[in-house]
Amino acid sequence: MLAAASIIPRSLHKGIQITRALKSRKISFSALPPHPPPLANSVLDTIGNTPLVRLDRFCQALGLRNGSSGSNNHNSKPLILAKLENTNPGMSKKDRIAHEIIRQAKAAGILQEGQPVVELTSGNTGTGLAMVCPLLGHPFCAVMSQGNSRERAQMMRFLGAEVVLVPQAPGSAANQVSGEDLALVEETAQKLCQDRQSFRIDQFVRKANADAHYLGTAREILEQVKDSPDVRIDGFVDFVGTGGSFAGCTKRFKEDCSHFVSCHIVEPEGISPLARKYTNQSDSNRSSGSSKNHVIQGGGYDMPELTLLEEVIQKGYVDGFLQVDNQGATDMARLLGKTEGIFGGFSAGANLHAAVQLIQSGQASQVVALICDSGSKYYSADLLPS
């Protein structure tokens, strides 16, 4: 595990390297795209087709260089590509799965007309469902831990959803959700479904979750780079919550790319059940009594069983596991804003931290990272500097 200090030079905190990077990198001020998006019938038509952005200034500010071994792409300039899922209408990648799960459920006849919908959420899937469900004729109830940032609950209520907040387990920290917290939310969600005869989204097990990223996110990424001769993606990192985006994107990259793409699961430092289960890797801080809590909302729930990952694991598509600490995720999200003008959340910072690790280790040279959601969902957390 690389400490945040080893990745971010001390002078960077004073703004020196950022300023130099911005001055030395020429930024093209191109005209607006010649063709705006077509008239949409509803906001559902605006989900997906998000931008893919080169993070040249971010990489330069870090002084990022290729590692010494591993990647067949090692002669290429180090590059991180950011898929801006924060530009979806609900400001996260979860808009995609909300729409796809509802679409597939209605097509299969398992979601009846007007039937209420209930789901456990950290807030992003809930926001997507709060947007999608009313437009398709379904009342929606989100069940969420009080450990999630309050902005998420406020946004869902703004969109017309009912929000049930579940108290945290003893010992849990504010703005940090543990596996024990999630178990309490699950109990409440199950009871509400039974009492109300509701349809449960079950994002942790529904294949439509991974399908949304296989059919959408990853396909878009490959389409977006195909005409760029200096770009040859050879790495993908993803902070795992349900496992849907990692599974869907990894499957597409492994199936469609003619060259090797190194795909790594990202977990919080000290809470890495997947690495423990599938490798001999141990949690770096667990023995020293590290907290079960972390700031990266939407994942790291200490759940060793994630159904959506089974196919990619069985096929040998998972090339490794990376751990990210709280400070590293926070610093990288802030650096992204300062150097590239992109406002991402904690999980975006975690993915960028992991991408830097992957490049520095020599296992990849040009890495894709998802900007999973917007930093605007964390005003009450510690993402924004004081």
KEKE-3310 file (N, C-alpha, C; in steps of 0.2 Angstrom, whole numbers, plus 5000, padded with zeros to 4 digits):
npx = (5004:5003:5007:4998:5007:5018:5014:5009:5019:5027:5028:5017:5006:5007:5003:5013:5018:5006:5003:5014:5012:5000:5004:5013:5007:4998:4982:4969:4957:4944:4930:4913:4905:4899:4887:4873:4866:4851:4834:4827:4815:4812:4821:4827:4832:4844:4853:4869:4881:4892:4906:4923:4938:4955:4967:4979:4984:4983:4990:5003:5005:5007:5019:5020:5026:5030:5031:5043:5041:5031:5019:5014:5013:5023:5031:5023:5016:5013:4996:4980:4963:4948:4931:4917:4906:4899:4892:4880:4862:4857:4869:4878:4886:4876:4864:4863:4861:4849:4840:4842:4839:4826:4820:4823:4816:4803:4801:4802:4791:4791:4790:4776:4763:4763:4767:4774:4791:4806:4822:4838:4851:4865:4863:4866:4861:4848:4845:4845:4835:4825:4823:4820:4809:4796:4794:4791:4780:4780:4780:4793:4803:4817:4829:4841:4856:4859:4872:4877:4880:4870:4866:4862:4850:4842:4842:4835:4823:4819:4817:4805:4805:4801:4811:4818:4828:4840:4846:4863:4874:4880:4895:4899:4905:4900:4895:4902:4900:4898:4899:4891:4882:4876:4869:4859:4851:4848:4839:4828:4824:4820:4809:4800:4797:4790:4779:4773:4771:4780:4792:4808:4823:4836:4850:4863:4863:4856:4858:4856:4862:4876:4875:4871:4883:4892:4885:4884:4893:4907:4907:4905:4917:4927:4923:4925:4939:4944:4948:4959:4975:4986:4982:4980:4972:4977:4974:4962:4954:4943:4933:4925:4908:4893:4899:4895:4899:4913:4912:4904:4912:4924:4922:4918:4930:4940:4934:4933:4945:4959:4972:4980:4972:4974:4965:4959:4953:4947:4949:4945:4958:4963:4950:4947:4939:4938:4951:4956:4949:4952:4965:4981:4983:4983:4974:4981:4981:4973:4977:4983:4973:4964:4951:4934:4928:4927:4929:4924:4911:4898:4904:4916:4911:4914:4910:4912:4906:4900:4889:4889:4902:4906:4906:4917:4927:4928:4932:4944:4947:4950:4964:4971:4971:4969:4973:4966:4969:4960:4965:4972:4962:4954:4964:4967:4954:4953:4964:4961:4950:4957:4967:4960:4947:4937:4923:4923:4918:4922:4924:4929:4941:4947:4948:4956:4968:4971:4973:4985:4994:4994:5000:5012:5017:5021:5012:5003:5000:4991:4977:4960:4948:4933:4924:4914:4904:4897:4906:4897:4889:4894:4895:4893:4902:4919:4926:4928:4940:4943)
npy = (4994:5011:5025:5041:5052:5047:5048:5060:5074:5085:5098:5100:5102:5116:5121:5123:5114:5112:5124:5125:5114:5118:5129:5124:5115:5115:5121:5117:5128:5123:5125:5124:5108:5103:5097:5097:5087:5077:5082:5077:5065:5063:5064:5052:5049:5055:5049:5041:5040:5048:5060:5056:5060:5066:5066:5075:5086:5083:5071:5076:5086:5077:5072:5060:5044:5030:5013:5001:4988:4975:4981:4980:4991:5000:5010:5020:5036:5040:5040:5044:5041:5048:5044:5052:5050:5057:5067:5062:5064:5062:5063:5053:5036:5027:5030:5024:5010:5010:5014:5003:4991:4993:4994:4981:4973:4977:4973:4959:4956:4955:4966:4974:4985:5001:4996:4998:5002:4997:5000:4996:5008:5018:5030:5035:5025:5026:5039:5039:5030:5037:5046:5039:5030:5037:5043:5031:5027:5022:5022:5026:5020:5024:5016:5019:5021:5031:5035:5039:5053:5068:5075:5066:5060:5072:5075:5064:5065:5078:5074:5067:5055:5043:5043:5032:5032:5023:5020:5020:5006:5002:5010:5014:5027:5044:5049:5038:5022:5006:4988:4982:4992:4992:4980:4982:4991:4983:4974:4982:4986:4974:4971:4982:4979:4967:4971:4980:4974:4977:4979:4973:4981:4975:4977:4972:4959:4958:4954:4964:4975:4974:4973:4985:4992:4985:4985:4999:5009:5003:5000:5013:5019:5012:5015:5029:5030:5025:5032:5038:5038:5039:5033:5019:5009:5001:4997:4996:5002:5000:5005:4995:4992:4986:4979:4979:4989:4986:4972:4973:4982:4976:4964:4967:4974:4964:4955:4962:4969:4968:4968:4966:4971:4976:4973:4979:4977:4989:4992:4998:5003:4992:4986:4974:4963:4955:4954:4947:4935:4930:4930:4928:4940:4951:4962:4977:4985:4979:4971:4979:4985:4994:5005:4999:5008:5019:5033:5032:5032:5021:5008:4995:4987:4977:4964:4948:4941:4944:4943:4948:4948:4935:4929:4936:4933:4919:4917:4922:4935:4945:4954:4959:4967:4982:4993:5007:5022:5033:5046:5047:5045:5056:5067:5064:5067:5080:5085:5082:5091:5104:5103:5099:5104:5096:5089:5078:5064:5055:5041:5043:5049:5038:5029:5036:5037:5023:5021:5028:5021:5009:5012:5017:5005:4998:4990:4994:5007:5017:5021:5018:5026:5028:5042:5041:5048:5065:5077:5086:5079:5078:5089:5089:5081:5077:5080:5093:5105:5115)
npz = (5000:4995:5004:5006:5006:4999:4987:4984:4981:4993:4991:4983:4990:4993:4982:4972:4962:4955:4949:4941:4933:4926:4919:4910:4902:4888:4885:4875:4867:4861:4849:4853:4854:4838:4836:4847:4860:4855:4856:4871:4876:4890:4906:4907:4895:4895:4902:4904:4891:4895:4897:4893:4899:4897:4910:4910:4916:4929:4931:4927:4938:4948:4944:4938:4933:4923:4930:4932:4927:4919:4912:4895:4888:4892:4886:4883:4886:4903:4908:4914:4912:4914:4917:4917:4927:4936:4929:4925:4925:4939:4945:4947:4944:4946:4941:4929:4933:4940:4930:4921:4929:4932:4919:4914:4923:4921:4908:4909:4916:4930:4938:4942:4935:4942:4954:4971:4974:4983:4990:4997:5000:4998:4994:4981:4971:4976:4973:4959:4957:4963:4953:4941:4944:4947:4934:4927:4933:4946:4964:4975:4988:4998:5008:5020:5028:5043:5043:5031:5020:5023:5012:5002:5006:5007:4993:4987:4993:4988:4975:4976:4983:4996:5011:5022:5036:5044:5060:5065:5069:5085:5090:5077:5066:5062:5046:5040:5034:5040:5038:5048:5050:5037:5037:5046:5039:5029:5035:5038:5025:5020:5028:5025:5012:5013:5021:5012:5000:4990:4976:4976:4972:4974:4971:4973:4968:4956:4939:4930:4935:4932:4919:4914:4914:4906:4894:4893:4900:4898:4885:4879:4883:4876:4863:4863:4864:4852:4841:4844:4842:4851:4863:4872:4881:4895:4908:4922:4935:4950:4963:4974:4977:4975:4966:4953:4942:4941:4937:4925:4917:4917:4911:4898:4893:4894:4885:4873:4870:4860:4866:4882:4896:4912:4926:4941:4957:4969:4986:5003:5014:5026:5026:5017:5011:4999:4994:5004:5003:4990:4988:4996:5002:5016:5027:5028:5040:5049:5059:5068:5074:5067:5062:5058:5050:5036:5025:5012:5004:4999:4997:5001:5012:5019:5014:5010:5000:4985:4973:4960:4955:4953:4940:4933:4942:4941:4928:4928:4926:4935:4940:4951:4967:4975:4989:4997:5007:5018:5018:5006:4996:4999:4996:4983:4976:4979:4973:4959:4957:4958:4948:4936:4936:4940:4949:4959:4970:4986:4982:4969:4971:4977:4967:4958:4966:4966:4953:4951:4959:4951:4939:4944:4949:4938:4931:4922:4910:4904:4911:4915:4925:4935:4938:4950:4957:4961:4970:4976:4984:4996:5005:5019:5024:5025:5014:5007:5008:5023)
capx = (5000:5007:5005:4997:5013:5023:5011:5009:5025:5026:5027:5011:5001:5008:5001:5018:5018:5000:5004:5019:5008:4995:5007:5017:5002:4994:4975:4965:4950:4940:4923:4908:4903:4895:4880:4871:4862:4845:4829:4825:4808:4812:4827:4829:4836:4850:4857:4874:4885:4896:4912:4929:4943:4962:4969:4986:4987:4983:4996:5009:5006:5010:5026:5018:5030:5029:5035:5049:5040:5024:5015:5016:5012:5027:5034:5018:5016:5008:4989:4974:4957:4942:4924:4913:4899:4896:4888:4873:4857:4857:4876:4882:4885:4870:4858:4863:4858:4842:4836:4842:4836:4818:4818:4823:4811:4796:4801:4801:4785:4791:4788:4769:4761:4761:4769:4779:4798:4810:4829:4843:4855:4870:4861:4867:4856:4842:4844:4844:4828:4820:4822:4817:4803:4790:4793:4789:4774:4781:4782:4799:4805:4824:4831:4848:4859:4861:4879:4878:4879:4863:4864:4859:4843:4839:4841:4830:4816:4818:4814:4799:4805:4801:4817:4818:4834:4841:4851:4869:4876:4885:4903:4900:4906:4896:4898:4905:4895:4901:4895:4886:4876:4872:4865:4853:4848:4845:4833:4823:4822:4816:4802:4796:4795:4785:4773:4770:4771:4784:4797:4814:4828:4841:4856:4869:4862:4853:4863:4855:4867:4882:4873:4871:4890:4894:4881:4884:4899:4913:4906:4906:4924:4930:4921:4928:4946:4946:4951:4965:4981:4991:4978:4979:4970:4979:4972:4956:4953:4936:4931:4919:4902:4890:4903:4892:4903:4919:4911:4902:4917:4930:4920:4919:4937:4943:4931:4933:4951:4964:4978:4979:4970:4975:4959:4960:4947:4949:4945:4948:4964:4960:4944:4948:4937:4939:4958:4958:4946:4954:4973:4984:4984:4980:4972:4987:4981:4968:4981:4985:4967:4962:4944:4930:4924:4931:4925:4923:4904:4896:4907:4920:4906:4917:4906:4916:4902:4897:4887:4890:4909:4907:4908:4923:4932:4929:4935:4951:4947:4953:4971:4974:4968:4973:4970:4967:4967:4955:4968:4974:4956:4953:4969:4966:4948:4954:4969:4957:4947:4962:4970:4956:4941:4932:4921:4921:4917:4928:4926:4933:4948:4950:4950:4962:4974:4973:4976:4992:4997:4994:5005:5019:5020:5023:5007:4999:5003:4986:4972:4953:4945:4927:4922:4908:4898:4899:4908:4892:4885:4898:4896:4893:4907:4926:4929:4929:4944:4940)
capy = (5000:5017:5030:5047:5056:5045:5049:5068:5078:5090:5105:5100:5105:5123:5124:5125:5110:5112:5130:5124:5110:5121:5133:5120:5111:5119:5119:5120:5131:5122:5127:5120:5103:5105:5094:5096:5081:5078:5084:5071:5064:5063:5064:5046:5049:5059:5044:5038:5044:5053:5062:5053:5065:5065:5069:5076:5091:5079:5067:5081:5088:5072:5070:5053:5041:5023:5009:4998:4982:4973:4983:4980:4998:5004:5015:5026:5042:5038:5043:5042:5043:5049:5043:5057:5048:5063:5071:5059:5068:5061:5065:5047:5030:5023:5032:5018:5004:5011:5013:4996:4986:4994:4992:4973:4970:4978:4969:4952:4955:4954:4972:4976:4992:5005:4993:5002:5000:4998:4998:4998:5012:5023:5037:5036:5021:5029:5045:5036:5027:5043:5050:5034:5027:5041:5043:5025:5025:5018:5026:5023:5021:5022:5014:5022:5022:5038:5036:5042:5060:5070:5078:5061:5060:5078:5075:5059:5068:5083:5071:5064:5048:5042:5040:5029:5033:5018:5022:5016:5001:5005:5010:5017:5034:5048:5050:5032:5016:4999:4982:4981:4997:4990:4974:4985:4994:4977:4971:4987:4985:4967:4971:4986:4975:4962:4975:4984:4971:4981:4976:4975:4982:4970:4979:4968:4952:4958:4955:4971:4980:4973:4974:4993:4995:4981:4988:5006:5012:5001:5001:5020:5020:5009:5019:5036:5030:5021:5036:5042:5034:5039:5030:5012:5008:4994:4996:4998:5001:5002:5004:4990:4992:4980:4975:4979:4992:4982:4966:4974:4985:4971:4959:4971:4975:4957:4952:4966:4972:4964:4968:4964:4976:4974:4975:4978:4979:4993:4992:5003:5000:4989:4983:4971:4956:4952:4952:4941:4929:4927:4930:4928:4947:4953:4969:4980:4988:4976:4968:4985:4988:5000:5006:4996:5013:5023:5039:5031:5029:5017:5002:4994:4985:4970:4959:4944:4937:4948:4939:4951:4947:4928:4927:4938:4930:4912:4917:4924:4942:4950:4954:4961:4970:4988:4996:5015:5024:5039:5052:5046:5046:5063:5071:5064:5070:5087:5087:5082:5098:5109:5103:5097:5107:5090:5089:5071:5062:5051:5035:5045:5050:5031:5026:5039:5034:5016:5021:5030:5015:5004:5015:5017:4998:4996:4985:4998:5014:5021:5018:5021:5027:5031:5047:5038:5053:5071:5080:5090:5075:5077:5095:5088:5076:5081:5081:5099:5108:5121)
capz = (5000:4995:5008:5002:5006:4994:4980:4983:4984:4999:4988:4979:4995:4993:4976:4967:4956:4952:4945:4935:4928:4922:4915:4906:4898:4883:4885:4869:4869:4855:4849:4856:4849:4832:4837:4853:4860:4852:4861:4875:4878:4897:4908:4906:4889:4896:4906:4900:4886:4899:4894:4895:4899:4899:4916:4909:4921:4936:4930:4927:4944:4952:4942:4937:4928:4922:4934:4928:4924:4919:4906:4888:4886:4896:4882:4882:4892:4908:4907:4917:4909:4919:4914:4921:4929:4940:4924:4924:4928:4946:4947:4949:4939:4948:4937:4924:4935:4942:4924:4918:4933:4931:4912:4913:4927:4918:4902:4912:4920:4938:4941:4940:4934:4948:4960:4974:4974:4989:4989:5001:4996:5001:4992:4974:4968:4978:4969:4952:4957:4964:4947:4936:4946:4946:4927:4924:4936:4952:4970:4978:4995:4999:5015:5020:5035:5045:5042:5024:5020:5023:5006:4998:5008:5004:4986:4986:4995:4983:4969:4978:4986:5003:5013:5029:5039:5049:5065:5064:5074:5091:5088:5070:5065:5058:5039:5038:5035:5041:5036:5053:5048:5031:5039:5049:5033:5025:5039:5037:5018:5019:5032:5021:5006:5015:5023:5007:4994:4985:4972:4979:4967:4975:4967:4975:4965:4949:4933:4926:4937:4928:4912:4913:4913:4901:4888:4892:4902:4895:4877:4878:4884:4870:4857:4864:4863:4846:4836:4847:4841:4857:4869:4872:4888:4898:4915:4924:4943:4952:4970:4973:4981:4973:4961:4946:4938:4940:4933:4918:4913:4916:4906:4891:4892:4893:4879:4866:4868:4857:4870:4889:4901:4919:4929:4948:4962:4974:4993:5008:5018:5033:5025:5010:5012:4993:4994:5009:5001:4984:4988:5003:5005:5022:5028:5031:5046:5053:5065:5073:5077:5063:5062:5053:5046:5032:5022:5005:5005:4993:4996:5007:5017:5023:5012:5005:4995:4980:4967:4953:4954:4952:4933:4931:4946:4939:4922:4929:4924:4940:4940:4957:4972:4978:4995:4997:5013:5018:5016:4999:4992:4999:4993:4975:4974:4979:4967:4953:4957:4957:4942:4930:4937:4940:4956:4961:4977:4989:4978:4963:4974:4978:4960:4955:4970:4964:4946:4952:4961:4946:4935:4947:4950:4931:4929:4917:4908:4903:4916:4916:4932:4935:4943:4952:4959:4962:4976:4979:4988:5002:5009:5026:5025:5026:5007:5005:5013:5027)
cpx = (5004:5004:5003:5003:5018:5020:5011:5015:5023:5024:5020:5005:5002:5006:5006:5018:5011:5000:5008:5015:5004:4998:5010:5013:4998:4987:4972:4958:4946:4933:4919:4907:4898:4888:4878:4867:4855:4840:4827:4818:4807:4820:4831:4834:4843:4855:4862:4877:4889:4903:4918:4935:4950:4964:4977:4988:4987:4989:5003:5010:5009:5017:5025:5023:5029:5033:5039:5047:5033:5020:5018:5016:5017:5031:5029:5018:5011:5001:4984:4968:4951:4935:4920:4906:4895:4892:4882:4868:4856:4864:4880:4881:4879:4864:4857:4859:4851:4838:4836:4839:4828:4816:4818:4817:4804:4796:4800:4795:4785:4790:4781:4768:4760:4764:4775:4786:4802:4817:4833:4848:4860:4868:4861:4862:4849:4840:4842:4837:4823:4818:4818:4810:4797:4789:4790:4783:4775:4783:4788:4801:4813:4825:4838:4850:4860:4868:4881:4877:4872:4861:4860:4852:4839:4837:4836:4823:4814:4815:4808:4799:4804:4808:4817:4826:4835:4847:4857:4870:4880:4892:4904:4901:4902:4900:4902:4901:4899:4896:4890:4880:4872:4867:4859:4848:4844:4839:4827:4820:4818:4809:4798:4793:4789:4778:4769:4769:4775:4789:4803:4819:4834:4847:4862:4868:4859:4858:4862:4860:4873:4881:4874:4878:4894:4891:4882:4891:4905:4913:4908:4914:4928:4929:4924:4935:4948:4949:4957:4971:4986:4988:4977:4978:4973:4978:4966:4956:4946:4935:4925:4914:4898:4894:4901:4896:4909:4917:4909:4908:4923:4928:4921:4926:4941:4940:4933:4940:4956:4970:4975:4977:4970:4969:4960:4954:4951:4945:4948:4953:4961:4954:4944:4946:4938:4946:4959:4955:4950:4962:4975:4986:4980:4978:4978:4987:4976:4971:4982:4979:4964:4954:4940:4927:4929:4926:4922:4916:4902:4899:4912:4916:4908:4912:4910:4912:4898:4895:4889:4897:4910:4910:4915:4929:4934:4932:4942:4952:4950:4960:4974:4969:4972:4969:4971:4965:4963:4959:4970:4968:4954:4957:4968:4960:4949:4959:4965:4953:4951:4965:4966:4949:4935:4930:4919:4921:4923:4929:4930:4940:4951:4952:4956:4969:4976:4976:4984:4996:4999:5000:5012:5022:5022:5018:5003:5002:4997:4979:4966:4951:4938:4927:4915:4902:4901:4901:4902:4888:4888:4899:4897:4898:4914:4929:4932:4934:4941:4943)
cpy = (5006:5022:5036:5051:5054:5046:5056:5071:5083:5097:5106:5104:5113:5126:5125:5121:5110:5118:5129:5119:5113:5126:5130:5116:5116:5117:5122:5122:5130:5125:5122:5114:5105:5103:5093:5090:5082:5080:5077:5071:5065:5063:5058:5045:5052:5055:5041:5043:5049:5054:5057:5058:5063:5069:5071:5081:5087:5075:5071:5084:5083:5070:5062:5050:5033:5019:5005:4991:4981:4975:4983:4987:5003:5010:5021:5030:5040:5043:5040:5045:5043:5049:5047:5055:5053:5067:5068:5064:5068:5061:5058:5041:5026:5024:5026:5012:5004:5010:5006:4991:4987:4992:4984:4970:4971:4973:4961:4951:4954:4960:4974:4983:4995:5002:4997:4998:5002:4996:5001:5003:5016:5030:5038:5032:5024:5035:5043:5034:5032:5046:5045:5032:5031:5042:5037:5023:5021:5022:5022:5025:5019:5021:5015:5022:5029:5040:5039:5050:5063:5073:5073:5060:5066:5078:5070:5062:5074:5080:5067:5058:5049:5040:5038:5029:5028:5020:5017:5011:5004:5005:5013:5024:5038:5049:5044:5026:5010:4994:4981:4986:4995:4984:4977:4988:4988:4974:4975:4986:4979:4968:4976:4983:4970:4966:4978:4981:4974:4976:4978:4975:4976:4971:4975:4961:4953:4959:4961:4976:4980:4975:4981:4995:4991:4984:4995:5008:5010:5001:5008:5021:5018:5013:5026:5036:5028:5025:5040:5037:5033:5036:5023:5009:5001:4993:4999:4997:5003:5000:5000:4991:4986:4976:4976:4983:4989:4976:4968:4977:4980:4966:4961:4972:4969:4954:4955:4969:4967:4963:4967:4971:4973:4977:4974:4981:4983:4993:4997:4999:4998:4985:4980:4964:4952:4950:4947:4935:4926:4927:4929:4935:4948:4960:4972:4983:4984:4973:4973:4988:4994:4999:5002:5001:5016:5028:5038:5028:5026:5010:5001:4991:4979:4965:4954:4940:4943:4945:4941:4950:4940:4926:4930:4935:4923:4912:4920:4931:4947:4949:4956:4965:4976:4991:5004:5017:5031:5045:5052:5048:5053:5068:5070:5067:5078:5089:5087:5089:5103:5109:5102:5100:5102:5089:5082:5069:5058:5045:5037:5046:5043:5028:5029:5037:5027:5016:5023:5024:5010:5006:5015:5010:4995:4991:4988:5004:5019:5018:5022:5021:5030:5036:5046:5043:5060:5073:5084:5086:5074:5084:5094:5084:5080:5081:5088:5102:5114:5127)
cpz = (5000:4999:5004:5001:5001:4987:4979:4985:4989:4996:4984:4984:4995:4986:4970:4961:4952:4947:4939:4930:4923:4917:4909:4901:4894:4883:4878:4870:4862:4855:4852:4851:4844:4833:4844:4854:4858:4858:4864:4877:4886:4899:4908:4900:4889:4900:4902:4895:4889:4896:4897:4894:4901:4905:4915:4914:4928:4936:4931:4934:4949:4950:4940:4931:4928:4927:4929:4925:4923:4913:4899:4885:4889:4892:4881:4888:4897:4908:4911:4914:4913:4915:4919:4922:4933:4935:4922:4927:4936:4949:4950:4943:4940:4944:4932:4926:4937:4935:4921:4922:4932:4924:4911:4917:4924:4912:4904:4915:4927:4941:4938:4939:4940:4955:4964:4974:4980:4987:4995:4997:5000:4999:4984:4970:4970:4974:4962:4952:4959:4958:4942:4938:4945:4938:4924:4928:4943:4958:4972:4985:4996:5007:5015:5027:5036:5044:5035:5025:5019:5016:5001:5000:5006:4997:4984:4987:4990:4977:4970:4981:4993:5006:5021:5031:5044:5054:5064:5070:5079:5088:5081:5070:5060:5051:5036:5039:5035:5038:5041:5052:5042:5033:5042:5044:5030:5029:5038:5030:5017:5022:5028:5015:5007:5017:5017:5000:4988:4981:4975:4973:4968:4970:4968:4971:4958:4944:4930:4928:4933:4921:4910:4911:4907:4894:4887:4894:4898:4888:4875:4878:4878:4864:4857:4863:4856:4841:4838:4847:4847:4863:4867:4879:4890:4905:4917:4932:4945:4959:4970:4979:4980:4969:4954:4941:4936:4935:4926:4914:4912:4911:4899:4889:4890:4886:4872:4865:4866:4861:4877:4892:4908:4923:4937:4952:4967:4980:4998:5012:5024:5032:5018:5010:5005:4992:4998:5007:4995:4983:4995:5006:5011:5022:5031:5038:5051:5060:5070:5075:5073:5063:5057:5048:5042:5028:5015:5005:4998:4992:5002:5013:5021:5021:5007:5000:4991:4974:4961:4951:4952:4945:4932:4935:4943:4932:4922:4926:4929:4941:4946:4961:4975:4984:4995:5004:5013:5016:5009:4995:4993:4996:4985:4973:4974:4974:4960:4952:4955:4951:4936:4931:4937:4947:4957:4968:4980:4984:4971:4965:4975:4972:4957:4959:4968:4957:4946:4954:4956:4941:4938:4948:4943:4928:4923:4916:4907:4906:4915:4923:4931:4940:4945:4953:4960:4969:4980:4984:4995:5006:5016:5028:5025:5019:5005:5010:5016:5024)
residu = (MET:LEU:ALA:ALA:ALA:SER:ILE:ILE:PRO:ARG:SER:LEU:HIS:LYS:GLY:ILE:GLN:ILE:THR:ARG:ALA:LEU:LYS:SER:ARG:LYS:ILE:SER:PHE:SER:ALA:LEU:PRO:PRO:HIS:PRO:PRO:PRO:LEU:ALA:ASN:SER:VAL:LEU:ASP:THR:ILE:GLY:ASN:THR:PRO:LEU:VAL:ARG:LEU:ASP:ARG:PHE:CYS:GLN:ALA:LEU:GLY:LEU:ARG:ASN:GLY:SER:SER:GLY:SER:ASN:ASN:HIS:ASN:SER:LYS:PRO:LEU:ILE:LEU:ALA:LYS:LEU:GLU:ASN:THR:ASN:PRO:GLY:MET:SER:LYS:LYS:ASP:ARG:ILE:ALA:HIS:GLU:ILE:ILE:ARG:GLN:ALA:LYS:ALA:ALA:GLY:ILE:LEU:GLN:GLU:GLY:GLN:PRO:VAL:VAL:GLU:LEU:THR:SER:GLY:ASN:THR:GLY:THR:GLY:LEU:ALA:MET:VAL:CYS:PRO:LEU:LEU:GLY:HIS:PRO:PHE:CYS:ALA:VAL:MET:SER:GLN:GLY:ASN:SER:ARG:GLU:ARG:ALA:GLN:MET:MET:ARG:PHE:LEU:GLY:ALA:GLU:VAL:VAL:LEU:VAL:PRO:GLN:ALA:PRO:GLY:SER:ALA:ALA:ASN:GLN:VAL:SER:GLY:GLU:ASP:LEU:ALA:LEU:VAL:GLU:GLU:THR:ALA:GLN:LYS:LEU:CYS:GLN:ASP:ARG:GLN:SER:PHE:ARG:ILE:ASP:GLN:PHE:VAL:ARG:LYS:ALA:ASN:ALA:ASP:ALA:HIS:TYR:LEU:GLY:THR:ALA:ARG:GLU:ILE:LEU:GLU:GLN:VAL:LYS:ASP:SER:PRO:ASP:VAL:ARG:ILE:ASP:GLY:PHE:VAL:ASP:PHE:VAL:GLY:THR:GLY:GLY:SER:PHE:ALA:GLY:CYS:THR:LYS:ARG:PHE:LYS:GLU:ASP:CYS:SER:HIS:PHE:VAL:SER:CYS:HIS:ILE:VAL:GLU:PRO:GLU:GLY:ILE:SER:PRO:LEU:ALA:ARG:LYS:TYR:THR:ASN:GLN:SER:ASP:SER:ASN:ARG:SER:SER:GLY:SER:SER:LYS:ASN:HIS:VAL:ILE:GLN:GLY:GLY:GLY:TYR:ASP:MET:PRO:GLU:LEU:THR:LEU:LEU:GLU:GLU:VAL:ILE:GLN:LYS:GLY:TYR:VAL:ASP:GLY:PHE:LEU:GLN:VAL:ASP:ASN:GLN:GLY:ALA:THR:ASP:MET:ALA:ARG:LEU:LEU:GLY:LYS:THR:GLU:GLY:ILE:PHE:GLY:GLY:PHE:SER:ALA:GLY:ALA:ASN:LEU:HIS:ALA:ALA:VAL:GLN:LEU:ILE:GLN:SER:GLY:GLN:ALA:SER:GLN:VAL:VAL:ALA:LEU:ILE:CYS:ASP:SER:GLY:SER:LYS:TYR:TYR:SER:ALA:ASP:LEU:LEU:PRO:SER)
# end
